[in-house]
Amino acid sequence: MPFEIINAVRAKSTIRLVGGAANTQINLVNLSAQTGETVTAAAIAQVSTSTNGIFRIYRGNSGASNLILELPSAATNLVLYEYDITFANNATQNVFIEHTGTAGTLVMQLAKTATYTPALEGM
């Protein structure tokens, strides 16, 4: 499934997937916005979907990993961060997304935990 990752330093990463049934793996290493930023964990802060199937979001490297969210065929918008909520289950693992529909879009924001080189000093 075609996807795009928009990264920002010291801010959330946004993932956009578009297309029909497919599986997509997002590796934590791909959430770094620049050299010197090492992402060690990522929690789901927001998810919006539109599909004629189901989106399933797992933490790990396959659909046999830990299921975190199952989003139905109805248009869905979960703005979790507005309520200081994130889904951080197994946050140190990759994100695996399964889509069962013939068409759909998923937009997801991940709140990152990272280390930086050089480290931020004097704060």
MDAnalysis code that builds the backbone (N, CA, C; Angstrom):
import MDAnalysis as mda
import numpy as np

u = mda.Universe.empty(369, n_residues=123, atom_resindex=np.repeat(np.arange(123), 3), trajectory=True)
u.add_TopologyAttr("name", ["N", "CA", "C"] * 123)
u.add_TopologyAttr("resid", np.arange(1, 124))
u.add_TopologyAttr("resname", ["MET", "PRO", "PHE", "GLU", "ILE", "ILE", "ASN", "ALA", "VAL", "ARG", "ALA", "LYS", "SER", "THR", "ILE", "ARG", "LEU", "VAL", "GLY", "GLY", "ALA", "ALA", "ASN", "THR", "GLN", "ILE", "ASN", "LEU", "VAL", "ASN", "LEU", "SER", "ALA", "GLN", "THR", "GLY", "GLU", "THR", "VAL", "THR", "ALA", "ALA", "ALA", "ILE", "ALA", "GLN", "VAL", "SER", "THR", "SER", "THR", "ASN", "GLY", "ILE", "PHE", "ARG", "ILE", "TYR", "ARG", "GLY", "ASN", "SER", "GLY", "ALA", "SER", "ASN", "LEU", "ILE", "LEU", "GLU", "LEU", "PRO", "SER", "ALA", "ALA", "THR", "ASN", "LEU", "VAL", "LEU", "TYR", "GLU", "TYR", "ASP", "ILE", "THR", "PHE", "ALA", "ASN", "ASN", "ALA", "THR", "GLN", "ASN", "VAL", "PHE", "ILE", "GLU", "HIS", "THR", "GLY", "THR", "ALA", "GLY", "THR", "LEU", "VAL", "MET", "GLN", "LEU", "ALA", "LYS", "THR", "ALA", "THR", "TYR", "THR", "PRO", "ALA", "LEU", "GLU", "GLY", "MET"])
u.atoms.positions = np.array([
    [0.851, -1.166, 0.000],
    [0.000, 0.000, 0.000],
    [0.900, 1.232, 0.000],
    [0.709, 2.170, -0.915],
    [1.547, 3.372, -0.943],
    [1.378, 4.185, 0.340],
    [2.502, 4.684, 0.850],
    [2.420, 5.490, 2.062],
    [3.458, 6.596, 2.036],
    [3.218, 7.589, 2.888],
    [4.105, 8.726, 3.038],
    [4.279, 8.978, 4.527],
    [5.501, 9.332, 4.924],
    [5.780, 9.700, 6.312],
    [6.275, 11.140, 6.313],
    [5.644, 11.985, 7.113],
    [6.074, 13.365, 7.276],
    [6.616, 13.487, 8.695],
    [7.914, 13.738, 8.800],
    [8.568, 13.807, 10.100],
    [8.929, 15.240, 10.448],
    [8.914, 15.549, 11.730],
    [9.352, 16.838, 12.237],
    [10.219, 16.585, 13.460],
    [11.277, 17.378, 13.600],
    [12.174, 17.222, 14.741],
    [11.450, 17.636, 16.010],
    [11.560, 16.828, 17.042],
    [10.957, 17.079, 18.358],
    [9.443, 17.296, 18.277],
    [8.807, 16.615, 17.335],
    [7.354, 16.740, 17.147],
    [6.818, 15.411, 16.617],
    [5.515, 15.342, 16.400],
    [4.878, 14.120, 15.920],
    [5.272, 13.803, 14.478],
    [5.191, 12.519, 14.143],
    [5.314, 12.072, 12.754],
    [3.919, 11.765, 12.240],
    [3.661, 12.089, 10.979],
    [2.369, 11.828, 10.360],
    [2.544, 10.793, 9.263],
    [1.693, 9.776, 9.278],
    [1.732, 8.705, 8.278],
    [0.438, 8.761, 7.484],
    [0.559, 8.700, 6.158],
    [-0.614, 8.694, 5.283],
    [-0.520, 7.477, 4.375],
    [-1.551, 6.632, 4.396],
    [-1.645, 5.464, 3.525],
    [-2.858, 5.624, 2.629],
    [-2.721, 5.219, 1.368],
    [-3.822, 5.329, 0.414],
    [-3.831, 4.078, -0.454],
    [-5.010, 3.513, -0.688],
    [-5.103, 2.408, -1.625],
    [-5.936, 1.250, -1.133],
    [-5.837, 0.159, -1.888],
    [-6.606, -1.047, -1.600],
    [-5.913, -1.959, -0.615],
    [-6.480, -3.142, -0.471],
    [-6.026, -4.118, 0.512],
    [-4.534, -4.373, 0.418],
    [-3.868, -4.237, 1.543],
    [-2.432, -4.471, 1.613],
    [-1.994, -4.388, 3.064],
    [-0.772, -4.813, 3.295],
    [-0.154, -4.693, 4.603],
    [1.021, -3.734, 4.490],
    [1.204, -2.904, 5.504],
    [2.275, -1.909, 5.501],
    [2.962, -1.924, 6.849],
    [4.285, -1.945, 6.834],
    [5.060, -1.881, 8.070],
    [5.785, -0.547, 8.129],
    [5.631, 0.153, 9.242],
    [6.326, 1.411, 9.491],
    [7.359, 1.130, 10.582],
    [8.631, 1.236, 10.227],
    [9.705, 0.989, 11.184],
    [9.997, 2.261, 11.979],
    [10.271, 2.110, 13.264],
    [10.571, 3.270, 14.101],
    [11.725, 4.086, 13.540],
    [12.709, 3.434, 12.955],
    [13.875, 4.134, 12.411],
    [13.467, 5.126, 11.323],
    [12.342, 4.894, 10.639],
    [11.873, 5.787, 9.578],
    [11.148, 7.027, 10.103],
    [11.017, 7.141, 11.424],
    [10.334, 8.292, 12.012],
    [11.298, 9.399, 12.407],
    [12.584, 9.188, 12.208],
    [13.581, 10.213, 12.514],
    [13.536, 11.305, 11.455],
    [13.497, 12.557, 11.904],
    [13.410, 13.687, 10.981],
    [14.775, 14.104, 10.456],
    [15.839, 13.734, 11.158],
    [17.176, 14.145, 10.737],
    [18.212, 13.234, 11.376],
    [19.416, 13.323, 10.855],
    [20.535, 12.618, 11.477],
    [20.714, 13.199, 12.870],
    [20.916, 12.366, 13.838],
    [21.060, 12.834, 15.210],
    [19.802, 12.640, 16.041],
    [18.684, 12.355, 15.396],
    [17.450, 12.037, 16.115],
    [17.249, 10.536, 16.034],
    [17.223, 9.870, 17.184],
    [17.013, 8.424, 17.237],
    [15.697, 8.154, 17.944],
    [14.706, 7.680, 17.211],
    [13.387, 7.399, 17.781],
    [13.440, 6.054, 18.504],
    [13.079, 6.069, 19.782],
    [13.114, 4.856, 20.592],
    [11.715, 4.300, 20.875],
    [10.684, 5.126, 20.681],
    [9.300, 4.682, 20.901],
    [8.366, 5.648, 20.188],
    [7.160, 5.168, 19.877],
    [6.151, 6.009, 19.240],
    [4.769, 5.550, 19.688],
    [3.964, 6.505, 20.158],
    [2.610, 6.215, 20.619],
    [1.606, 6.820, 19.646],
    [0.512, 6.137, 19.419],
    [-0.519, 6.616, 18.498],
    [-1.287, 7.751, 19.179],
    [-1.246, 8.953, 18.552],
    [-1.885, 10.137, 19.123],
    [-3.159, 10.524, 18.385],
    [-3.282, 10.132, 17.116],
    [-4.449, 10.494, 16.315],
    [-4.546, 9.540, 15.136],
    [-5.779, 9.151, 14.787],
    [-6.015, 8.295, 13.622],
    [-7.300, 8.738, 12.945],
    [-7.230, 8.939, 11.633],
    [-8.416, 9.207, 10.822],
    [-8.428, 8.220, 9.675],
    [-9.590, 7.635, 9.385],
    [-9.686, 6.661, 8.297],
    [-10.967, 6.848, 7.509],
    [-10.904, 6.389, 6.283],
    [-12.073, 6.255, 5.433],
    [-11.802, 5.040, 4.563],
    [-12.668, 4.044, 4.604],
    [-12.419, 2.814, 3.871],
    [-13.714, 2.037, 3.667],
    [-13.695, 1.114, 2.707],
    [-14.817, 0.196, 2.553],
    [-14.473, -1.156, 3.169],
    [-13.405, -1.202, 3.920],
    [-12.983, -2.422, 4.608],
    [-12.695, -2.122, 6.072],
    [-11.648, -2.724, 6.580],
    [-11.239, -2.533, 7.971],
    [-9.746, -2.245, 7.989],
    [-9.345, -1.277, 8.810],
    [-7.931, -1.054, 9.100],
    [-7.642, -1.677, 10.459],
    [-6.590, -2.473, 10.547],
    [-6.125, -3.024, 11.821],
    [-4.700, -2.536, 12.042],
    [-4.435, -2.029, 13.245],
    [-3.118, -1.522, 13.574],
    [-2.523, -2.397, 14.666],
    [-1.361, -2.951, 14.360],
    [-0.649, -3.834, 15.268],
    [0.667, -3.176, 15.686],
    [1.225, -3.609, 16.802],
    [2.584, -3.225, 17.171],
    [3.444, -4.465, 17.037],
    [4.414, -4.387, 16.131],
    [5.282, -5.514, 15.823],
    [5.522, -5.555, 14.329],
    [5.886, -6.710, 13.815],
    [6.274, -6.819, 12.408],
    [5.301, -7.606, 11.545],
    [4.118, -7.932, 12.069],
    [3.159, -8.687, 11.260],
    [1.773, -8.625, 11.886],
    [0.806, -9.184, 11.173],
    [-0.553, -9.273, 11.679],
    [-0.705, -10.272, 12.808],
    [0.359, -11.013, 13.103],
    [0.332, -11.936, 14.234],
    [0.829, -11.253, 15.507],
    [1.158, -9.956, 15.402],
    [1.650, -9.184, 16.542],
    [0.476, -8.714, 17.400],
    [0.739, -7.785, 18.307],
    [-0.280, -7.296, 19.235],
    [-1.225, -6.314, 18.546],
    [-2.503, -6.677, 18.443],
    [-3.518, -5.807, 17.855],
    [-3.794, -4.651, 18.823],
    [-3.669, -3.416, 18.311],
    [-3.888, -2.222, 19.130],
    [-5.223, -1.570, 18.809],
    [-5.539, -1.444, 17.517],
    [-6.787, -0.805, 17.080],
    [-7.377, -1.558, 15.900],
    [-8.695, -1.619, 15.850],
    [-9.402, -2.125, 14.681],
    [-10.440, -1.063, 14.329],
    [-10.289, -0.482, 13.130],
    [-11.135, 0.633, 12.723],
    [-12.084, 0.175, 11.628],
    [-13.401, 0.348, 11.810],
    [-14.418, -0.179, 10.890],
    [-14.512, 0.613, 9.598],
    [-15.431, 0.187, 8.736],
    [-15.587, 0.805, 7.420],
    [-16.200, 2.205, 7.482],
    [-16.761, 2.593, 8.580],
    [-17.290, 3.956, 8.708],
    [-16.130, 4.938, 8.833],
    [-16.326, 6.166, 8.364],
    [-15.295, 7.193, 8.536],
    [-15.030, 7.366, 10.030],
    [-13.768, 7.373, 10.403],
    [-13.369, 7.410, 11.810],
    [-12.361, 8.518, 12.031],
    [-12.498, 9.238, 13.146],
    [-11.528, 10.254, 13.517],
    [-11.332, 10.192, 15.026],
    [-10.211, 9.633, 15.453],
    [-9.879, 9.528, 16.871],
    [-8.772, 10.530, 17.170],
    [-9.131, 11.654, 17.773],
    [-8.156, 12.688, 18.111],
    [-7.808, 12.508, 19.585],
    [-6.986, 11.525, 19.855],
    [-6.706, 11.097, 21.224],
    [-5.935, 12.139, 22.021],
    [-4.988, 12.826, 21.368],
    [-4.124, 13.752, 22.097],
    [-4.903, 14.920, 22.696],
    [-6.080, 15.251, 22.172],
    [-6.886, 16.333, 22.753],
    [-7.328, 16.002, 24.171],
    [-7.351, 14.723, 24.498],
    [-7.753, 14.270, 25.832],
    [-6.565, 13.719, 26.605],
    [-5.345, 14.067, 26.164],
    [-4.103, 13.584, 26.786],
    [-4.043, 12.062, 26.813],
    [-4.512, 11.444, 25.735],
    [-4.489, 9.991, 25.602],
    [-3.628, 9.632, 24.403],
    [-2.828, 8.595, 24.547],
    [-2.147, 7.973, 23.410],
    [-2.220, 6.475, 23.604],
    [-2.168, 5.734, 22.504],
    [-2.075, 4.279, 22.597],
    [-0.599, 3.928, 22.510],
    [-0.024, 3.622, 23.669],
    [1.410, 3.392, 23.750],
    [1.744, 1.916, 23.971],
    [0.780, 1.035, 23.786],
    [1.045, -0.388, 23.954],
    [2.224, -0.790, 23.073],
    [3.226, -1.420, 23.655],
    [4.394, -1.892, 22.913],
    [4.989, -0.785, 22.041],
    [5.128, 0.398, 22.597],
    [5.544, 1.585, 21.847],
    [6.941, 1.481, 21.259],
    [7.754, 0.554, 21.748],
    [9.114, 0.413, 21.218],
    [9.156, -0.507, 20.004],
    [8.012, -1.027, 19.589],
    [7.955, -1.914, 18.428],
    [7.464, -1.149, 17.196],
    [7.732, -1.705, 16.020],
    [7.276, -1.114, 14.762],
    [5.754, -1.097, 14.706],
    [5.214, -0.336, 13.758],
    [3.763, -0.266, 13.537],
    [3.450, -1.059, 12.268],
    [2.525, -1.998, 12.372],
    [2.112, -2.817, 11.234],
    [0.638, -2.539, 10.976],
    [0.303, -2.168, 9.733],
    [-1.066, -1.795, 9.388],
    [-1.601, -2.760, 8.337],
    [-2.767, -3.325, 8.620],
    [-3.432, -4.246, 7.700],
    [-4.705, -3.558, 7.203],
    [-4.941, -3.623, 5.896],
    [-6.143, -3.031, 5.314],
    [-6.859, -4.104, 4.503],
    [-8.163, -4.285, 4.739],
    [-8.909, -5.340, 4.063],
    [-9.784, -4.824, 2.925],
    [-9.927, -3.505, 2.778],
    [-10.821, -2.948, 1.766],
    [-10.186, -2.831, 0.391],
    [-11.004, -2.482, -0.585],
    [-10.495, -2.285, -1.946],
    [-10.057, -0.839, -2.163],
    [-10.420, 0.061, -1.257],
    [-9.999, 1.456, -1.330],
    [-10.066, 2.046, 0.071],
    [-9.191, 3.011, 0.325],
    [-9.236, 3.661, 1.624],
    [-8.051, 4.562, 1.867],
    [-8.184, 5.376, 2.922],
    [-7.122, 6.286, 3.347],
    [-7.018, 6.228, 4.861],
    [-5.798, 6.229, 5.352],
    [-5.532, 6.299, 6.782],
    [-4.512, 7.409, 7.003],
    [-4.792, 8.288, 7.961],
    [-3.841, 9.307, 8.395],
    [-3.656, 9.097, 9.891],
    [-2.401, 8.926, 10.314],
    [-2.117, 8.630, 11.711],
    [-0.951, 9.492, 12.184],
    [-1.082, 10.054, 13.379],
    [0.012, 10.793, 13.989],
    [0.581, 9.973, 15.127],
    [1.919, 9.944, 15.169],
    [2.632, 9.220, 16.208],
    [3.441, 10.209, 17.043],
    [3.210, 10.204, 18.346],
    [4.018, 10.999, 19.270],
    [5.290, 10.213, 19.543],
    [6.445, 10.832, 19.296],
    [7.725, 10.130, 19.359],
    [8.450, 10.375, 20.679],
    [9.180, 9.348, 21.108],
    [10.169, 9.479, 22.160],
    [11.505, 9.267, 21.468],
    [12.448, 10.188, 21.682],
    [13.703, 10.109, 20.940],
    [14.856, 10.636, 21.779],
    [16.056, 10.266, 21.352],
    [17.283, 10.835, 21.891],
    [17.915, 11.664, 20.778],
    [18.726, 12.639, 21.172],
    [19.300, 13.563, 20.193],
    [20.800, 13.700, 20.382],
    [21.489, 13.799, 19.258],
    [22.919, 14.030, 19.254],
    [23.173, 15.243, 18.373],
    [23.707, 16.338, 18.902],
    [24.074, 16.514, 20.320],
    [22.814, 16.689, 21.181],
    [22.956, 16.353, 22.458],
    [21.839, 16.439, 23.386],
    [21.491, 17.903, 23.657],
    [20.228, 18.149, 23.938],
    [19.773, 19.488, 24.300],
    [20.325, 19.808, 25.682],
    [20.986, 20.929, 25.804],
    [21.615, 21.301, 27.086],
    [21.121, 22.652, 27.567],
    [21.263, 22.905, 28.853],
    [20.977, 24.201, 29.439],
    [19.514, 24.480, 29.699],
    [18.690, 23.444, 29.753],
    [17.269, 23.685, 30.000],
    [16.869, 23.087, 31.323],
])
